[in-house]
């Protein structure tokens, strides 16, 4: 299991469905996330139970606080191909009491280190809504740089927002 200073990353399963359902139904947590139509907790449990096991191209890990073992969020590396050495990263912390305390930064460093060292990735990419300043600060702290801008691709509260594409090369991880 990838281990950071504040967090450990571990496989997720059906037992995590309640937390996942709660986070996905919290408007503050989902503010800058792509969300889907509402699902019942039973549907989330079924999705977790039937989800294929983690693999190189599709890795979903829970973020657990080392101090107390609480599941506080999740992180994903997707669309990785060994021939290209690039993966797309998604992350969020669902437990708001852990926001602003360094957990997201540590989780980012931990998953990127895992991707570069264990998966032999060369680059990790992500997209972030331009107005999501807290997330952008976290990404920049670990070394991500802005590589481009996608115009008006995210809609929230009747308004269209741009998104930044950001990338991190293995040599840039801080």
Secondary structure by P-SEA (a helix, b strand, c coil): ccccccbbbbbbcccaaaaaaaaaacccccccccccccccaaaaaaaaaacccccccbbbbbbbcccccccccccccccccccccbbbbbbbbccccccccaaaaaaaaaaaaaaacccccccccccccccaaaaaaaaaaabbbbccccccccccccccbbbbbbbccccccc
